Amino acid sequence: MKYKFMILLISISLAACSVLLKDGAPSTRSELENLGPAPELSNTTWINVDHPLRLADLRGKVVLLDMWTFG
C-alpha cells in the first residue's frame, strides 16, 4: 500500500511539473545584446597567482570571478 502511494505521489508531481513548465516557459529565447569582446583585465593586485592574468591566458577555461570590496 505504501509503495502504491509513493508511485501515485510521484506521478502526480511529475504531471504537475510538466504542466507548469509547459505553461510557464517562454516560447522564444530572448537574445542578449552583443557588447563586443571583453575588456582586458587591468588589475594591479592579484591574489594566489605569481603574475598578472590576461584574458588570452584564460581562454577556453572555466573562470570564477569573486568580486568584493572592503566596506
C-alpha positions as CSV (number, residue, x, y, z in Angstrom):
1,M,0.0,0.0,0.0
2,K,2.8,2.4,0.9
3,Y,4.6,1.6,-2.4
4,K,1.4,2.4,-4.5
5,F,1.0,5.6,-2.6
6,M,4.6,6.7,-3.4
7,I,4.1,5.8,-7.1
8,L,0.9,7.9,-7.2
9,L,2.5,10.8,-5.4
10,I,5.5,10.8,-7.8
11,S,3.2,10.5,-10.9
12,I,1.1,13.5,-9.7
13,S,4.3,15.5,-9.0
14,L,5.7,14.8,-12.5
15,A,2.4,15.7,-14.2
16,A,2.2,18.9,-12.3
17,C,5.8,19.8,-13.2
18,S,5.2,19.1,-16.9
19,V,2.1,21.4,-16.9
20,L,3.9,24.2,-15.0
21,L,6.9,24.0,-17.3
22,K,4.8,24.0,-20.4
23,D,2.7,27.0,-19.4
24,G,5.3,29.0,-17.6
25,A,8.2,28.6,-20.0
26,P,8.7,31.4,-22.6
27,S,8.0,30.4,-26.1
28,T,11.1,32.1,-27.5
29,R,14.5,32.6,-26.1
30,S,15.5,36.3,-25.6
31,E,18.8,37.3,-27.1
32,L,21.3,39.3,-25.1
33,E,22.8,42.4,-26.7
34,N,26.3,41.9,-28.2
35,L,28.6,44.3,-26.4
36,G,31.7,43.1,-28.2
37,P,34.8,41.5,-26.8
38,A,35.5,41.7,-23.1
39,P,37.9,44.4,-22.0
40,E,41.4,43.2,-20.9
41,L,41.8,42.7,-17.1
42,S,43.6,45.7,-15.7
43,N,44.0,44.9,-12.0
44,T,47.2,45.9,-10.1
45,T,46.7,43.5,-7.2
46,W,46.3,39.7,-7.8
47,I,45.9,37.1,-5.1
48,N,47.1,33.5,-5.4
49,V,48.9,34.0,-8.7
50,D,52.5,34.8,-9.4
51,H,51.9,37.1,-12.3
52,P,49.0,39.2,-13.6
53,L,46.4,37.4,-15.5
54,R,45.4,38.1,-19.1
55,L,42.2,37.1,-20.9
56,A,44.3,35.3,-23.5
57,D,45.7,33.0,-20.8
58,L,42.2,32.1,-19.6
59,R,40.7,31.4,-23.0
60,G,38.9,28.0,-23.0
61,K,39.0,27.7,-19.2
62,V,36.2,28.0,-16.7
63,V,36.8,31.1,-14.6
64,L,35.0,32.2,-11.4
65,L,35.3,35.9,-10.6
66,D,34.7,36.7,-7.0
67,M,34.3,40.5,-6.7
68,W,34.1,42.2,-3.4
69,T,35.3,45.3,-1.6
70,F,36.2,46.3,1.9
71,G,33.3,48.2,3.5
